[in-house]
Amino acid sequence: MVTRFNRRKFLVYGSATLGTSVLLKACGTTPTDTASTGAAGDDAAAGNGEAIKVGILHSLSGTMAISETTVVDAEKLAIKEINEAGGVLGRQIEAIVEDGASDWPTFAEKAEKLIDQDDVSVVFGCWTSASRKAVLPVFESRNHMLWYPLQYEGQECSQNVFYTGAAPNQQIEPAVEWLLENKGTDFFLVGSDYVFPRTANTIIKEQLAAKGGNTVGEDYLPLGNTEVTPIITRIRAALPNGGVIFNSLNGDSNVAFFKQLQGAGMGPDQYPVMSVSVAEEEVRQIGPEFLTGHLASWNYFQTVETPENDKWVADFKAEFGDERVTNDPMEAAYIMVYMWKQSVEAAGTFDIPEVRTAAYGQTFAAPEGPVTMNTNHHLSKTVRLGEVRDDGLFDIIWETDGPIEPQPWNQFVPDTIGIGCDWSDPAKGEKYDI
């Protein structure tokens, strides 16, 4: 049974509390396929002006490919649909796909190429916060535009980025609150060794201290590292009678972690794992037999019951295969292509400053439910918790009763309590006192 959380109460709590270029011309059946989206020379584009170029920048190789290739598929599908419906301002979209290769300097190099050489109007890209941090100076120095589809650690609010994944108060904080009420007060924190897990765990530790919970241990693995046995040994030592494991591992490390956790006899009945970077695609690739009963916090699951989701899941499977699954980052990536389109059409131009302003207040009937772009460049989104079932999908066990407003600057971390972001007001901008 789904538990709903009153939106007013939640808002009070939240405030206190990879490379080769590929020219994409339509949806292919694999993430690195080339296919036709209607380039300038195609009949569909003829008479409607030259095609508009956009960049897609994700890891198609390396440790993060397990997650990022599916995001590219979602972006391809949105572009195909938009082109088939007439494009944007009468122009077809021509997407240039670059592989960040799970390497942060490569992400920066590819971002420079997309902007300086390919002259794209926008870039849809990145997964890890490390990749986003690597490309951020590129976009800010050129006053360009990145749309970023991942839940992340917050503590950032760039004028040059639109964030369509969750801020911490839309994913991490409600997960911790629910765990404290339902699974116990002793937490072991495990994550990949880069900015998102470390910042997320800083937030969690502050929240636990404020809410009467205990951080009994904290450990990290380099991205791509699969030597998880020492971490599992330390978890058992710190939680001999069981307890909560909060997991922010990314990429291939999750495969080894869940398999060895089960091999050690540490099942979800005694050692429930709450993940914030494991969704349906990762469950499919790891194997649901290793994750059944464990938990995840997202805004979207494939099992969300909305008419928009029914259609999106059916359309995605028709395009890429019935065995494929959808997940939160894919949905956020799909959303962002459409929200950029709406913003361009509202502005009546592809000019970035005008598109940026037009984005404020844009709404979209997303598969997860209605979303709205705020002036802090983040979306209002519904929060959901899911439990992995044996078919690899999630039972939704808790959700808010509507979209939650985003807080980029965390209200548990002392340095950012009382700080907000508002790019519609030059006197406020990136940081201002609420």
C-alpha positions in Angstrom: 0.0 0.0 0.0 1.4 3.4 -1.0 1.8 5.9 1.8 1.3 9.5 0.9 3.0 12.4 2.6 1.1 15.7 3.0 2.7 18.3 0.7 2.4 21.1 3.2 4.1 19.1 6.0 6.8 18.0 3.6 7.6 21.5 2.5 8.0 22.6 6.1 10.2 19.6 6.7 12.3 20.3 3.6 12.9 23.9 4.6 13.9 22.9 8.1 15.1 19.8 7.7 32.1 8.8 -23.3 35.0 9.5 -27.9 33.5 9.3 -31.3 31.0 11.8 -32.8 27.8 10.3 -34.2 25.4 12.3 -36.2 21.9 11.3 -35.1 19.3 11.4 -37.8 16.3 9.2 -36.0 16.1 6.7 -33.3 18.2 3.6 -33.6 18.0 0.3 -31.8 21.2 0.8 -29.8 22.6 3.8 -28.1 25.5 4.3 -30.5 23.5 3.7 -33.7 23.1 6.4 -36.3 19.7 7.0 -37.7 17.6 9.8 -39.2 16.2 12.7 -37.3 15.8 14.9 -40.3 19.0 16.7 -41.3 18.9 19.9 -43.3 19.0 18.0 -46.6 16.1 15.7 -45.8 12.7 16.3 -47.4 11.2 16.9 -43.9 13.5 19.8 -43.3 13.3 21.3 -46.8 11.3 24.5 -46.9 11.4 24.7 -43.1 14.8 26.2 -42.7 18.1 24.7 -41.9 18.1 22.0 -39.2 18.9 23.1 -35.7 21.9 21.4 -34.0 21.8 20.1 -30.5 24.4 18.2 -28.5 24.0 14.9 -26.6 26.9 14.2 -24.3 26.9 11.0 -22.2 29.2 8.0 -21.4 28.7 5.4 -24.1 31.8 3.5 -22.8 33.5 3.0 -19.5 32.1 2.3 -16.1 29.1 4.6 -16.5 27.9 3.2 -19.8 25.7 0.8 -17.8 23.5 3.7 -16.9 24.1 6.5 -19.4 23.4 4.7 -22.7 19.8 4.3 -21.8 19.5 8.1 -21.2 20.7 8.6 -24.8 17.9 6.4 -26.0 15.3 8.5 -24.1 16.7 11.7 -25.7 16.7 10.1 -29.1 13.0 9.1 -28.7 12.0 12.7 -27.7 13.9 14.1 -30.7 12.3 11.6 -33.1 8.8 12.5 -31.8 9.4 16.2 -32.0 10.8 16.0 -35.5 7.8 13.8 -36.6 5.5 16.5 -35.2 7.1 19.2 -37.2 10.3 20.1 -35.3 11.0 23.2 -33.3 9.9 26.6 -34.8 9.5 24.7 -38.1 13.0 23.3 -38.0 14.1 19.7 -37.6 16.5 18.8 -34.9 19.9 17.4 -35.9 21.6 15.8 -32.8 25.3 15.4 -32.5 26.2 12.6 -30.0 29.5 12.6 -28.2 30.9 9.9 -25.8 32.2 11.3 -22.6 33.8 7.8 -22.0 33.3 8.0 -18.2 36.3 10.4 -18.1 35.8 13.9 -16.8 38.4 15.7 -18.9 36.9 14.0 -21.9 33.5 15.4 -21.0 35.0 19.0 -20.9 36.8 18.5 -24.3 33.6 17.2 -25.9 31.5 20.1 -24.5 34.0 22.5 -26.0 33.7 20.7 -29.4 30.0 20.7 -29.4 29.8 24.5 -28.6 32.9 25.8 -30.5 33.0 23.5 -33.5 29.5 22.1 -34.0 27.7 25.3 -33.0 24.9 23.5 -31.2 22.1 25.5 -29.7 21.9 23.4 -26.5 23.6 20.4 -24.9 21.7 17.6 -23.2 24.2 15.7 -21.1 26.2 14.2 -18.2 25.3 11.8 -15.4 27.8 12.0 -12.6 28.3 15.3 -10.8 32.0 14.9 -11.6 31.2 15.1 -15.3 28.9 18.0 -14.7 31.4 19.9 -12.6 34.0 19.3 -15.4 31.9 20.8 -18.1 30.4 23.6 -16.0 33.3 26.1 -16.7 32.9 25.5 -20.4 29.2 26.4 -20.4 29.7 29.4 -18.0 32.6 30.9 -19.9 30.6 30.7 -23.1 27.2 31.6 -21.6 25.9 28.5 -23.2 23.1 26.1 -22.0 23.3 22.5 -20.5 20.2 20.5 -19.6 21.2 17.9 -16.9 18.8 14.9 -16.2 20.1 13.4 -13.0 19.2 13.6 -9.4 22.2 15.1 -7.6 23.7 16.5 -4.4 22.6 20.1 -4.9 24.8 22.9 -3.5 24.9 24.4 -7.0 22.6 26.7 -9.0 24.2 27.7 -12.2 22.5 30.1 -14.6 23.8 28.0 -17.5 22.3 24.7 -16.3 18.7 23.4 -16.1 18.4 20.5 -13.7 15.6 18.1 -14.4 16.5 15.4 -11.8 15.8 15.7 -8.1 17.5 18.0 -5.6 18.3 16.4 -2.3 15.0 17.5 -0.7 13.2 15.7 -3.5 15.1 12.4 -3.1 17.7 11.9 -0.4 16.1 13.8 2.5 12.6 12.1 2.2 14.3 8.7 1.9 16.3 9.3 5.2 13.1 10.5 6.9 11.2 7.3 5.8 14.0 5.0 6.8 14.2 6.5 10.3 10.5 6.0 10.8 10.3 2.5 9.2 13.7 0.7 9.2 15.9 1.9 12.1 18.2 4.7 13.3 21.6 3.2 12.6 23.0 4.0 9.1 26.1 2.9 7.3 26.9 5.1 4.3 28.6 3.7 1.2 29.2 5.5 -2.1 31.5 6.1 -5.0 34.4 8.4 -4.4 33.4 11.6 -6.0 31.4 14.8 -5.4 27.8 13.4 -5.4 28.2 10.6 -2.8 30.4 12.6 -0.5 28.2 15.7 -0.6 25.1 13.5 -0.3 26.5 11.8 2.8 27.4 15.2 4.3 23.7 16.1 4.0 22.6 12.7 5.4 24.9 13.0 8.4 23.6 16.4 9.2 20.0 15.2 8.8 20.6 12.1 11.0 22.1 14.3 13.7 19.1 16.6 13.6 16.6 13.8 13.6 18.1 11.4 16.2 19.7 8.9 13.9 23.3 7.6 14.0 26.0 7.4 11.3 27.9 4.2 12.3 30.2 4.1 9.3 31.0 5.7 6.0 33.1 4.2 3.1 33.8 4.9 -0.5 35.0 3.1 -3.7 36.7 4.7 -6.7 34.3 4.7 -9.7 34.6 1.4 -11.5 36.2 -0.4 -8.5 34.6 -3.8 -7.7 36.6 -4.7 -4.5 33.7 -4.5 -2.2 34.5 -7.3 0.2 36.3 -4.9 2.7 33.4 -2.6 2.8 30.9 -5.4 3.4 33.2 -6.6 6.2 33.1 -3.1 7.8 29.3 -2.9 7.4 28.8 -6.2 9.3 31.2 -5.1 12.0 29.5 -1.7 12.4 26.0 -3.2 12.3 26.3 -6.7 13.8 22.6 -6.8 14.5 21.6 -5.3 11.2 20.7 -1.7 10.2 20.2 0.6 7.2 22.7 0.8 4.4 22.4 4.0 2.4 23.9 3.4 -1.0 25.2 6.1 -3.5 27.5 3.8 -5.5 27.4 4.5 -9.2 28.1 2.4 -12.3 29.6 -1.2 -12.3 30.5 -1.1 -8.5 26.8 -1.8 -7.8 27.0 -5.2 -9.6 29.7 -6.5 -7.2 28.2 -4.8 -4.2 24.7 -6.4 -4.3 26.0 -9.8 -5.4 28.5 -10.0 -2.6 26.1 -8.6 0.0 23.7 -11.4 -0.8 26.6 -13.9 -0.8 27.5 -12.7 2.7 24.0 -13.6 3.9 23.1 -9.9 4.4 19.6 -9.7 3.0 17.1 -6.9 3.0 15.2 -8.2 6.0 18.2 -7.3 8.3 20.3 -5.0 6.0 17.9 -3.0 3.8 19.8 -1.0 1.2 18.3 2.3 0.1 19.9 3.3 -3.2 19.8 6.7 -5.0 21.5 5.6 -8.2 20.0 2.2 -8.8 16.9 2.1 -11.0 15.2 -0.4 -13.3 18.0 -0.6 -15.9 20.6 -1.3 -13.2 18.4 -3.9 -11.6 17.9 -5.6 -15.0 21.7 -5.7 -15.6 22.7 -6.8 -12.1 19.9 -9.3 -11.8 16.7 -8.8 -9.8 17.5 -12.0 -7.8 20.2 -9.9 -6.0 18.1 -6.9 -5.3 14.6 -8.1 -4.5 13.4 -6.5 -1.3 15.9 -3.6 -1.4 14.8 0.0 -1.8 15.3 3.0 -4.0 14.3 6.7 -3.9 13.3 8.4 -7.2 10.6 10.6 -8.6 9.7 8.1 -11.3 9.3 4.4 -11.6 8.1 2.4 -14.6 5.2 1.3 -12.4 3.8 4.9 -12.0 0.2 4.8 -12.9 -0.5 7.8 -15.2 -1.9 7.9 -18.8 1.3 9.7 -19.9 3.5 6.9 -18.4 1.4 4.2 -20.0 2.0 5.8 -23.4 5.6 6.6 -22.9 6.5 3.0 -21.8 4.6 1.6 -24.7 6.3 4.0 -27.2 9.8 3.3 -25.7 9.3 -0.4 -25.9 8.0 -0.2 -29.5 11.1 1.8 -30.5 13.8 -0.2 -28.6 12.4 -3.6 -27.8 9.8 -5.1 -25.4 12.6 -6.3 -23.1 13.7 -2.8 -22.3 12.8 -0.9 -19.2 12.3 2.8 -18.4 13.7 4.6 -15.3 14.0 7.9 -13.6 17.1 9.4 -15.3 15.6 8.3 -18.7 12.4 10.0 -17.9 14.1 13.2 -16.7 16.1 13.2 -20.0 13.0 12.8 -22.0 11.4 15.6 -20.1 14.3 18.0 -20.6 14.2 17.7 -24.4 10.5 18.6 -24.5 10.9 21.4 -21.9 13.7 22.9 -24.0 11.4 22.7 -27.1 8.6 24.4 -25.2 11.0 27.2 -24.0 12.3 27.8 -27.5 8.8 28.1 -28.8 7.7 30.4 -26.0 10.7 32.6 -26.7 10.2 32.5 -30.5 13.9 32.1 -30.9 16.8 29.8 -30.2 18.8 32.6 -28.6 20.0 31.2 -25.3 19.3 34.2 -23.0 15.7 34.4 -24.3 15.2 30.7 -24.1 16.5 30.7 -20.5 13.9 33.3 -19.5 11.1 31.6 -21.3 11.8 28.3 -19.5 10.7 29.8 -16.1 7.2 28.5 -15.3 7.1 25.9 -18.1 5.0 22.9 -17.2 5.0 19.5 -18.8 2.6 16.5 -18.4 5.4 14.1 -17.7 5.2 10.3 -17.2 5.8 10.8 -13.5 3.1 13.4 -13.3 3.1 17.2 -13.8 6.4 19.0 -13.5 7.2 22.8 -13.4 10.4 24.6 -14.1 11.3 27.0 -11.2 13.3 30.2 -11.4 16.1 28.3 -9.6 16.4 26.1 -12.7 15.1 23.0 -11.0 11.8 21.2 -11.4 9.0 20.7 -8.9 8.6 16.9 -8.8 6.7 14.2 -6.9 8.9 12.1 -4.6 8.5 8.3 -4.5 10.1 5.3 -2.7 10.1 1.9 -4.3 10.9 -1.7 -3.3 12.5 -4.1 -5.9 10.3 -7.0 -6.8 11.3 -10.2 -8.4 10.5 -9.1 -12.0 13.0 -6.3 -11.6 10.4 -3.5 -11.4 9.5 -1.5 -8.3 6.5 -1.6 -6.0 5.8 2.1 -5.0 5.6 2.0 -1.2 5.5 5.7 -0.5 5.0 9.0 -2.3 4.1 12.6 -1.7 0.7 13.8 -2.6 2.0 16.2 -5.3 5.1 17.9 -6.6 7.6 19.2 -4.1 9.4 22.5 -4.7 13.2 22.1 -5.2 15.8 23.4 -2.8 19.2 23.5 -4.5 20.9 24.9 -1.4 20.6 22.4 1.4 18.7 23.4 4.5 20.5 20.9 6.8 24.1 21.8 5.9 25.1 24.8 8.2 26.8 26.8 5.5 23.7 26.9 3.2 20.8 27.1 5.7 18.6 30.0 4.7 20.1 30.3 1.2 18.0 30.3 -2.0 18.5 30.8 -5.7 16.4 32.8 -8.2 17.7 33.6 -11.6 14.6 35.6 -12.6 15.8 38.4 -10.2 19.3 39.9 -10.9 19.4 41.0 -7.2 19.1 37.3 -6.1 20.7 35.1 -8.7 22.8 32.1 -7.6 22.6 32.8 -3.9 20.5 35.0 -1.7 19.2 35.1 1.9 15.7 33.7 1.9 
